[in-house]
Amino acid sequence: MSLFPRVPIRLRLTLAFVVAMAIVLSAIGLFVYVRLDAALDGTIDQSLRGRADDVTALVREARSKLSTGTGIGLAERDETFAQVLDASGAVVDSTPPLGDRRLLTPVELARATRKTVVVDERTIRGFEDPARLLATPVSTDGRQLVVVVGASLAEREEALGSLLTALLIGGPIALLLSSLVAYALAAAALRPVESMRREAEAVSATEPGRRLPLSPARDEVRRLGETLNRMLGRLETALERERRFVADASHELRTPLAMLRTELELALRRERTPEELDRALRSASEETERLSQLAEDLLVLARAQGGELPVRREQLSARELLASVRERFAGRAAGTGRDIDVETESDMELIADRLRLEQALGNLVENAIRHGSGRIGLTAIRNEGRIELHVRDEGPGFAPDLLDHAFEPFSRGGAARTGGGAGLGLAIVDVIARAHGGSAHVANIDGGAEAWIDVPGVPQSHDASTSVTNVRLVPPARPVTSQQPSVGNEMPLD
């Protein structure tokens, strides 16, 4: 099939079928020809043995004639003839057309005096067609004779010739008819594929929900159609996710841009005092910072959805990492009357990108400060060679209906829609966790909410040198979450 890559598949199937049929028909024709040849030879040999028995009996009954040399009166029967020779090779008697011409050579005569000899094909003078001879010894009155009988092979050759002619004429005709049938069958078998091709050509993003037609038979073509339909479903889901992502991003960008424009327009509408201009600039600076942070978050998610997120791996101390995050947010937590505690083993180390992990843990702490209450705990736990970094608070917990899609972009609770968050924090946490070969989780616990990520710990004989890699990210079908009984009301996600 690979010898003709440019030939349509139905023609390739037909050609393969023709080659196979040609081999089969040739083998069958050869088998029939050989079997008929053997059957005809068997029939001729049986006829010659019967004729030899008759002549032998005639020789034994005509002993007086043989002694006087008058012959025994051999006569032709259809296409057969006979001859009687003595041990010296002299012709004792023969059928009329033969006369005194011996049918056997001296060597054949010597063999025939001891046992029955068959000469497959011999040209006999006076006969147009070759003949087969059978010579058998016979003793009468102490005299050793050889009876030779023969039969013409004309009918055998004619039968084989007729069969060969029929095979040479009928074989190509049968091959041609089978080729037409094969082409029709190939076209019928590929008709569902052609139908799927036409439907696939009409599929577009403007008409979601279209699916390829499936063959009624439970065959490979149907399974191919089912696989392609599932692929179309996944593509539609991804496309819808992208559309929703763009729509949400546009919505989030529109609000700070509108506020920034309003602040600037108000500042420029009339003369302002230095204090008023300072307040306007500070407000514009805050909105600009919000836009900058939102753009950075969107960039991280876009790079992750593109399949790669640069990760600079190095050996880190879990305690130092959590302490750095605590120091970063201690002032904000103290401003709300809350504390941040760090609990971890002193010798616990992991392999990760410090900046990325600080960004992920910072998002979790930011979420706890904004939507939680009470003490915030940062904990590192070793679990089967991996390090789990937990952030726990004593707030109302996550809304149960949000746990299953907590890490999707712009996934927030109803109260957060009017808050300052864009709903990208946990999505970025999930992206960073997967970039490290780990996963992100959220759960409601007794007395609060908990979120954590797991990353690889330090294996034995590890080289602590820094390395930069681009990690391939495969988005999961659903973020990994665990759900326990919720305490309190809904906790919005950021």
C-alpha positions as CSV (number, residue, x, y, z in Angstrom):
1,M,0.0,0.0,0.0
2,S,2.9,2.4,0.7
3,L,4.2,1.9,-2.8
4,F,1.4,4.1,-4.2
5,P,1.1,7.0,-1.8
6,R,-0.6,9.3,-4.3
7,V,-3.2,6.7,-5.4
8,P,-6.7,7.0,-3.8
9,I,-7.3,4.5,-1.1
10,R,-10.2,2.8,-2.9
11,L,-7.9,2.2,-5.9
12,R,-5.2,0.9,-3.6
13,L,-7.7,-1.5,-1.9
14,T,-8.9,-2.6,-5.4
15,L,-5.3,-3.1,-6.6
16,A,-4.5,-5.1,-3.5
17,F,-7.6,-7.2,-4.0
18,V,-6.8,-7.8,-7.7
19,V,-3.2,-8.9,-6.8
20,A,-4.6,-11.3,-4.2
21,M,-7.3,-12.6,-6.5
22,A,-4.7,-13.1,-9.3
23,I,-2.6,-15.2,-7.0
24,V,-5.6,-17.2,-5.8
25,L,-6.9,-17.8,-9.3
26,S,-3.5,-18.8,-10.5
27,A,-3.0,-21.3,-7.7
28,I,-6.5,-22.8,-8.2
29,G,-5.9,-23.0,-12.0
30,L,-2.6,-24.7,-11.5
31,F,-4.1,-27.1,-8.9
32,V,-7.0,-28.0,-11.3
33,Y,-4.6,-28.5,-14.2
34,V,-2.2,-30.8,-12.3
35,R,-5.1,-32.8,-10.8
36,L,-6.6,-33.3,-14.3
37,D,-3.3,-34.3,-15.7
38,A,-2.8,-36.8,-12.9
39,A,-6.4,-38.2,-13.3
40,L,-6.0,-38.6,-17.1
41,D,-2.6,-40.3,-16.6
42,G,-4.2,-42.7,-14.1
43,T,-7.0,-43.5,-16.5
44,I,-4.6,-44.2,-19.4
45,D,-2.4,-46.4,-17.1
46,Q,-5.5,-48.3,-16.0
47,S,-6.5,-48.8,-19.6
48,L,-3.1,-50.0,-20.6
49,R,-3.0,-52.5,-17.7
50,G,-6.3,-53.9,-18.8
51,R,-5.2,-54.2,-22.4
52,A,-1.9,-55.8,-21.3
53,D,-3.9,-58.4,-19.3
54,D,-6.1,-59.1,-22.4
55,V,-3.0,-59.6,-24.7
56,T,-1.3,-61.7,-22.1
57,A,-4.3,-64.0,-21.9
58,L,-4.5,-64.1,-25.7
59,V,-0.8,-65.1,-25.9
60,R,-1.2,-67.9,-23.4
61,E,-4.2,-69.3,-25.3
62,A,-2.5,-69.2,-28.7
63,R,0.6,-71.2,-27.8
64,S,0.3,-73.4,-30.9
65,K,0.2,-70.4,-33.2
66,L,3.3,-68.9,-31.5
67,S,5.2,-72.2,-32.0
68,T,4.5,-72.2,-35.7
69,G,5.2,-68.5,-36.0
70,T,1.7,-67.7,-37.5
71,G,0.9,-65.0,-34.9
72,I,-2.0,-64.6,-32.5
73,G,-4.1,-62.1,-34.4
74,L,-3.6,-58.8,-32.5
75,A,-6.0,-56.1,-33.5
76,E,-6.3,-52.3,-32.7
77,R,-8.8,-51.1,-30.2
78,D,-9.8,-47.5,-30.5
79,E,-6.6,-45.5,-29.8
80,T,-4.6,-48.5,-28.5
81,F,-2.1,-50.9,-30.2
82,A,-0.1,-54.0,-29.1
83,Q,3.1,-55.9,-29.9
84,V,4.6,-59.2,-28.7
85,L,8.4,-59.5,-28.6
86,D,10.7,-62.4,-27.7
87,A,13.7,-62.1,-25.4
88,S,16.0,-61.3,-28.4
89,G,13.8,-58.5,-29.5
90,A,12.2,-60.2,-32.5
91,V,8.6,-59.2,-33.2
92,V,6.4,-62.2,-32.7
93,D,3.2,-60.4,-33.5
94,S,1.9,-56.8,-33.6
95,T,-1.1,-54.8,-34.6
96,P,-1.2,-53.9,-38.4
97,P,0.2,-50.3,-38.4
98,L,3.3,-51.3,-36.5
99,G,4.6,-54.1,-38.7
100,D,8.1,-55.4,-37.7
101,R,9.2,-52.1,-36.0
102,R,10.0,-52.7,-32.4
103,L,8.4,-50.5,-29.8
104,L,11.1,-51.0,-27.2
105,T,14.8,-50.2,-27.2
106,P,17.2,-53.0,-26.1
107,V,17.6,-51.4,-22.7
108,E,13.8,-51.2,-22.2
109,L,13.4,-54.7,-23.5
110,A,16.0,-56.1,-21.0
111,R,14.1,-54.3,-18.2
112,A,10.7,-55.5,-19.4
113,T,11.8,-59.2,-19.3
114,R,12.2,-58.8,-15.5
115,K,9.3,-56.5,-14.6
116,T,6.6,-54.3,-15.9
117,V,7.9,-51.1,-17.5
118,V,6.0,-47.9,-18.4
119,V,7.4,-45.5,-21.0
120,D,5.7,-42.2,-20.4
121,E,5.8,-40.7,-23.9
122,R,7.1,-42.1,-27.1
123,T,6.7,-41.1,-30.7
124,I,5.6,-44.1,-32.8
125,R,6.1,-44.2,-36.5
126,G,2.7,-44.3,-38.2
127,F,0.9,-42.4,-35.4
128,E,0.6,-38.6,-35.5
129,D,0.4,-38.2,-31.7
130,P,2.8,-39.4,-29.0
131,A,1.8,-42.5,-27.1
132,R,2.4,-44.1,-23.8
133,L,3.7,-47.7,-23.6
134,L,3.4,-50.5,-21.0
135,A,5.6,-53.6,-21.3
136,T,5.1,-56.6,-19.1
137,P,6.9,-60.1,-19.2
138,V,5.0,-63.3,-19.9
139,S,6.2,-66.9,-20.0
140,T,4.5,-69.6,-22.1
141,D,5.8,-73.2,-22.9
142,G,9.2,-72.2,-21.4
143,R,9.5,-69.3,-23.7
144,Q,10.1,-65.8,-22.4
145,L,8.0,-63.1,-24.2
146,V,7.3,-59.4,-23.6
147,V,3.8,-58.0,-24.2
148,V,3.9,-54.3,-25.2
149,V,0.7,-52.3,-25.3
150,G,0.3,-48.6,-26.1
151,A,-2.3,-45.9,-26.2
152,S,-2.4,-42.5,-28.0
153,L,-2.2,-39.4,-25.8
154,A,-4.2,-37.3,-28.2
155,E,-7.3,-37.2,-26.1
156,R,-5.2,-36.4,-23.0
157,E,-3.5,-33.5,-24.7
158,E,-6.8,-32.3,-26.1
159,A,-8.4,-32.3,-22.7
160,L,-5.5,-30.5,-21.0
161,G,-5.4,-28.0,-23.9
162,S,-9.1,-27.2,-23.5
163,L,-8.7,-26.7,-19.8
164,L,-5.7,-24.4,-20.3
165,T,-7.7,-22.4,-22.8
166,A,-10.6,-22.1,-20.5
167,L,-8.3,-21.0,-17.6
168,L,-6.6,-18.4,-19.8
169,I,-9.9,-16.9,-21.0
170,G,-12.0,-17.4,-17.9
171,G,-9.3,-16.3,-15.4
172,P,-8.9,-12.7,-16.7
173,I,-12.7,-12.4,-17.0
174,A,-13.2,-13.6,-13.4
175,L,-10.4,-11.2,-12.3
176,L,-12.0,-8.3,-14.1
177,L,-15.4,-9.0,-12.6
178,S,-13.9,-9.4,-9.1
179,S,-12.0,-6.2,-9.5
180,L,-15.3,-4.3,-10.3
181,V,-16.9,-5.9,-7.3
182,A,-13.9,-5.0,-5.1
183,Y,-14.0,-1.4,-6.2
184,A,-17.7,-1.2,-5.5
185,L,-17.2,-2.8,-2.0
186,A,-14.3,-0.4,-1.3
187,A,-16.4,2.6,-2.3
188,A,-19.3,1.3,-0.1
189,A,-16.9,0.7,2.8
190,L,-15.5,4.3,2.5
191,R,-18.8,6.0,2.0
192,P,-19.2,6.6,5.8
193,V,-15.7,8.1,5.8
194,E,-16.6,10.4,2.9
195,S,-19.7,11.4,4.8
196,M,-17.7,12.2,7.9
197,R,-15.2,14.2,5.7
198,R,-18.0,16.4,4.2
199,E,-19.5,17.0,7.7
200,A,-16.0,17.8,9.1
201,E,-15.4,20.3,6.3
202,A,-18.6,22.1,7.4
203,V,-17.7,22.2,11.1
204,S,-16.7,25.7,12.3
205,A,-16.5,27.7,15.4
206,T,-19.7,29.6,14.4
207,E,-21.7,26.4,14.6
208,P,-20.9,24.6,17.8
209,G,-22.5,21.3,18.6
210,R,-22.1,19.8,15.1
211,R,-20.9,16.2,15.1
212,L,-19.8,13.7,12.5
213,P,-22.3,11.1,11.3
214,L,-21.7,7.6,12.6
215,S,-21.9,4.3,10.7
216,P,-24.7,2.0,11.9
217,A,-22.2,-0.9,12.0
218,R,-20.1,-1.3,15.1
219,D,-16.8,-1.3,13.2
220,E,-13.6,0.6,13.0
221,V,-15.1,3.5,11.0
222,R,-17.8,4.0,13.7
223,R,-15.1,4.0,16.5
224,L,-13.1,6.5,14.5
225,G,-16.2,8.7,14.2
226,E,-16.9,8.4,18.0
227,T,-13.2,9.3,18.7
228,L,-13.4,12.4,16.5
229,N,-16.7,13.4,18.0
230,R,-15.2,13.3,21.5
231,M,-12.3,15.3,20.2
232,L,-14.7,17.9,18.8
233,G,-16.4,18.0,22.2
234,R,-13.1,18.7,23.9
235,L,-12.2,21.4,21.3
236,E,-15.6,23.1,21.9
237,T,-15.0,23.0,25.6
238,A,-11.6,24.5,25.2
239,L,-12.9,27.1,22.8
240,E,-15.7,28.0,25.2
241,R,-13.2,28.3,28.0
242,E,-11.1,30.6,25.9
243,R,-14.1,32.7,25.0
244,R,-15.1,33.0,28.6
245,F,-11.5,33.8,29.6
246,V,-11.4,36.6,27.1
247,A,-14.8,37.9,28.1
248,D,-13.9,37.9,31.8
249,A,-10.5,39.4,31.2
250,S,-12.1,42.2,29.1
251,H,-14.6,42.8,31.9
252,E,-11.8,43.0,34.6
253,L,-9.7,45.3,32.5
254,R,-12.6,47.6,31.7
255,T,-13.3,48.5,35.3
256,P,-9.9,49.9,36.3
257,L,-9.5,51.5,32.9
258,A,-12.8,53.3,33.3
259,M,-11.9,54.4,36.8
260,L,-8.5,55.6,35.7
261,R,-10.0,57.6,32.8
262,T,-12.6,59.1,35.2
263,E,-9.9,60.2,37.7
264,L,-7.9,61.8,34.9
265,E,-10.9,63.6,33.3
266,L,-12.0,64.9,36.7
267,A,-8.5,66.1,37.4
268,L,-8.3,67.9,34.1
269,R,-11.8,69.4,34.0
270,R,-11.0,72.5,36.2
271,E,-8.2,74.0,38.1
272,R,-7.2,71.8,41.1
273,T,-5.3,72.5,44.3
274,P,-2.1,70.6,44.8
275,E,-3.8,68.4,47.4
276,E,-6.6,67.5,45.0
277,L,-4.1,66.7,42.2
278,D,-2.1,64.6,44.6
279,R,-5.2,62.5,45.6
280,A,-6.1,62.1,41.9
281,L,-2.6,61.0,41.0
282,R,-2.5,58.5,43.9
283,S,-5.9,57.1,42.9
284,A,-4.7,56.8,39.3
285,S,-1.5,55.2,40.5
286,E,-3.5,52.6,42.4
287,E,-5.6,51.8,39.4
288,T,-2.5,51.6,37.2
289,E,-0.9,49.1,39.7
290,R,-4.1,47.1,39.6
291,L,-3.9,47.0,35.8
292,S,-0.3,46.1,35.9
293,Q,-0.9,43.2,38.3
294,L,-3.9,42.0,36.3
295,A,-1.8,42.1,33.1
296,E,1.0,40.1,34.8
297,D,-1.5,37.5,36.0
298,L,-3.1,37.2,32.5
299,L,0.4,36.8,31.0
300,V,1.2,33.9,33.4
301,L,-2.1,32.2,32.6
302,A,-1.6,32.7,28.8
303,R,1.9,31.2,28.9
304,A,0.6,28.3,30.9
305,Q,-2.2,27.7,28.5
306,G,0.3,27.8,25.6
307,G,1.9,24.8,27.2
308,E,5.1,26.1,28.7
309,L,6.0,28.1,31.9
310,P,9.6,28.8,32.7
311,V,10.7,27.3,36.0
312,R,14.0,28.1,37.6
313,R,14.6,25.1,39.9
314,E,16.9,25.2,43.0
315,Q,17.1,23.6,46.4
316,L,15.1,25.5,48.9
317,S,14.4,25.4,52.6
318,A,10.7,25.1,53.3
319,R,11.1,27.0,56.6
320,E,12.9,29.9,54.9
321,L,10.4,30.0,52.1
322,L,7.4,30.2,54.4
323,A,9.2,32.7,56.6
324,S,9.8,34.9,53.6
325,V,6.1,34.8,52.7
326,R,5.1,35.6,56.3
327,E,7.5,38.6,56.4
328,R,6.0,39.9,53.2
329,F,2.4,39.8,54.5
330,A,3.0,40.4,58.2
331,G,2.3,44.1,58.0
332,R,-1.0,43.7,56.1
333,A,-2.2,41.0,58.5
334,A,-1.3,43.1,61.5
335,G,-3.3,46.0,60.0
336,T,-6.4,43.8,60.3
337,G,-5.5,42.5,63.8
338,R,-4.4,39.1,62.6
339,D,-1.2,37.0,63.0
340,I,0.6,34.7,60.5
341,D,2.4,31.7,62.1
342,V,4.9,29.3,60.5
343,E,5.1,25.6,61.5
344,T,7.6,23.3,59.8
345,E,10.5,21.1,60.4
346,S,13.9,22.8,60.2
347,D,15.5,20.3,57.8
348,M,12.7,20.1,55.3
349,E,13.9,21.0,51.7
350,L,12.4,21.0,48.3
351,I,13.2,21.5,44.6
352,A,11.4,24.5,43.2
353,D,11.5,28.0,41.8
354,R,11.6,30.4,44.7
355,L,9.9,33.3,43.0
356,R,7.1,31.2,41.5
357,L,6.4,29.5,44.9
358,E,6.4,32.8,46.7
359,Q,4.0,34.1,44.1
360,A,1.7,31.0,44.6
361,L,1.9,31.1,48.4
362,G,1.4,34.9,48.3
363,N,-1.8,34.4,46.4
364,L,-3.1,31.9,49.0
365,V,-2.2,34.2,51.9
366,E,-3.8,37.2,50.0
367,N,-7.0,35.1,49.6
368,A,-6.9,34.2,53.3
369,I,-6.4,37.9,54.4
370,R,-9.1,39.2,52.1
371,H,-11.8,36.6,52.6
372,G,-10.8,34.8,55.8
373,S,-10.5,35.7,59.5
374,G,-8.6,34.7,62.5
375,R,-5.0,33.3,62.6
376,I,-3.3,32.4,59.3
377,G,-1.1,29.3,59.5
378,L,1.7,28.4,57.1
379,T,2.7,24.8,57.3
380,A,5.1,22.4,55.4
381,I,4.4,18.7,55.6
382,R,6.4,15.8,54.2
383,N,4.3,13.2,52.4
384,E,5.9,10.3,50.5
385,G,8.9,12.2,49.2
386,R,6.9,15.3,48.4
387,I,6.5,18.6,50.3
388,E,3.0,20.0,50.9
389,L,2.8,23.7,51.6
390,H,-0.4,24.6,53.4
391,V,-2.1,27.9,54.1
392,R,-5.0,27.7,56.7
393,D,-7.3,30.4,58.1
394,E,-10.2,30.5,60.5
395,G,-12.7,32.1,58.1
396,P,-16.1,30.9,56.9
397,G,-14.6,28.6,54.3
398,F,-15.1,28.1,50.6
399,A,-18.6,27.9,49.1
400,P,-19.4,24.2,48.4
401,D,-20.4,24.9,44.8
402,L,-17.1,26.5,44.1
403,L,-14.8,23.7,45.3
404,D,-15.0,21.8,42.1
405,H,-13.8,24.7,39.9
406,A,-11.8,26.7,42.4
407,F,-8.8,26.9,40.2
408,E,-10.5,28.0,37.0
409,P,-9.7,31.6,35.9
410,F,-12.1,34.3,37.1
411,S,-13.8,31.7,39.4
412,R,-15.2,33.7,42.4
413,G,-18.0,33.8,44.8
414,G,-20.9,36.2,44.4
415,A,-19.6,38.7,47.0
416,A,-16.2,38.8,45.2
417,R,-17.8,40.1,42.0
418,T,-17.9,43.5,43.6
419,G,-14.6,43.2,45.5
420,G,-11.2,44.1,44.4
421,G,-10.1,40.6,43.2
422,A,-10.0,39.5,39.6
423,G,-10.5,35.8,40.4
424,L,-7.0,34.8,39.0
425,G,-5.1,34.1,42.2
426,L,-6.0,30.5,42.7
427,A,-5.8,29.8,38.9
428,I,-2.1,31.0,39.0
429,V,-1.5,28.8,42.1
430,D,-2.7,25.8,40.1
431,V,-0.5,26.7,37.1
432,I,2.6,27.1,39.3
433,A,1.9,23.9,41.1
434,R,1.6,21.9,37.9
435,A,4.7,23.6,36.4
436,H,6.6,22.0,39.3
437,G,5.1,18.6,38.7
438,G,2.7,18.9,41.6
439,S,-1.0,19.9,42.1
440,A,-3.1,22.4,44.0
441,H,-5.9,21.6,46.4
442,V,-8.6,23.5,48.5
443,A,-10.8,22.2,51.2
444,N,-13.1,23.2,54.0
445,I,-12.0,22.1,57.5
446,D,-13.5,22.3,60.9
447,G,-13.0,26.0,61.9
448,G,-11.9,27.4,58.6
449,A,-10.5,26.9,55.1
450,E,-7.3,25.3,53.9
451,A,-5.4,25.5,50.6
452,W,-2.2,23.8,49.7
453,I,0.2,22.8,46.9
454,D,2.6,19.8,46.7
455,V,6.0,19.9,45.1
456,P,8.9,17.4,44.8
457,G,11.1,17.1,47.8
458,V,14.9,16.8,47.7
459,P,15.9,13.3,46.5
460,Q,19.0,11.5,47.7
461,S,22.3,12.4,46.0
462,H,20.7,15.5,44.5
463,D,22.9,18.2,42.8
464,A,21.9,21.5,44.4
465,S,22.9,23.5,41.3
466,T,20.3,25.8,39.8
467,S,18.7,24.8,36.5
468,V,16.1,26.6,34.3
469,T,13.5,24.4,32.4
470,N,10.4,25.0,30.4
471,V,7.8,22.7,31.8
472,R,5.1,21.3,29.5
473,L,1.7,22.0,31.1
474,V,-1.2,19.7,30.4
475,P,-4.4,21.3,31.8
476,P,-6.4,18.7,33.9
477,A,-10.0,18.1,33.1
478,R,-10.9,19.3,36.6
479,P,-8.7,20.8,39.4
480,V,-7.9,18.4,42.3
481,T,-10.0,19.4,45.3
482,S,-11.1,17.8,48.5
483,Q,-14.3,18.7,50.3
484,Q,-15.2,18.4,54.0
485,P,-18.2,19.9,55.8
486,S,-18.2,23.6,55.4
487,V,-18.3,25.9,58.4
488,G,-19.9,29.3,58.1
489,N,-21.0,31.1,54.9
490,E,-19.5,31.4,51.5
491,M,-15.9,32.4,51.1
492,P,-15.3,34.1,47.8
493,L,-12.3,33.0,45.7
494,D,-9.6,35.2,44.3
